[in-house]
């Protein structure tokens, strides 16, 4: 049954990825999990000085911009060396330069850019002498609610939309809201079960990787500066039934290699076990595996400092793993 589902998924993607439906094929390969090295990593916890519920985060130059789910404020800026708070910006509300559903798009020159699809505006955020200055740059067109927003290269950005029978990963223009390309995961039987194809993802220069949350697969795509997608590899897990409720990949980081945060050894029913990081090249070949001593839900890969930073659902701390990246 598992192979039937995966095979059907490939056909759906080939038929729905972009406008050129004839030339775009996924090459399939089985994941051997034959990692060249397996390392047991001991993480170091770092207590956060601000109590926040980190919904999303980005490593931008020498800081980590964390979106606080509470919205008071929306964003904390952490020094990526010692994780101290070096700034904060953005309040929830309908007032001038307040936001309802903000999404951090990264940098445009020396400024940050935030897209709020609640108040339908694109905002510039500039660091002043002692605080951040927020300025509404332009109105944007209303679109379907979107999630998991990540910057590609301004003004291009990626996001996910959900409906009962389809989950779509789209690449579009933040200024015009025009969609350049997309990948759709569709429940062709119309039973409202598209959520079984839910995924995590990341983008980097020239690449995007989508990894299954409830199914054991990941996709490697080429991504142009204009937001056009080139399907490359679909890497499927090995055969065999997995326990009900198994979670696979909850986060992805695209660096010089592909980093997948795996929960295949975590039992979500009682929060037992530990997470691991599976590392692949952009041909889908397994390179190494880092077995953690914690359950981690999110990660940042800081290749410049040779370390990974994790959020754990078990505490309000960050966990740092020094590693050869």
PyMOL commands that set and color helices and strands:
alter all, ss='L'
color gray80, all
select helices_A, chain A and resi 2-16+194-197
alter helices_A, ss='H'
color red, helices_A
select strands_A, chain A and resi 27-30+37-40+44-47+54-60+63-68+72-79+85-91+102-108+111-116+121-127+132-139+147-153+156-163+166-173+179-186+199-204+207-212+217-223+229-236+249-254+258-262+266-267+272-273+276-280+286-291+298-302+307-311+317-322
alter strands_A, ss='S'
color yellow, strands_A
deselect
rebuild
show_as cartoon
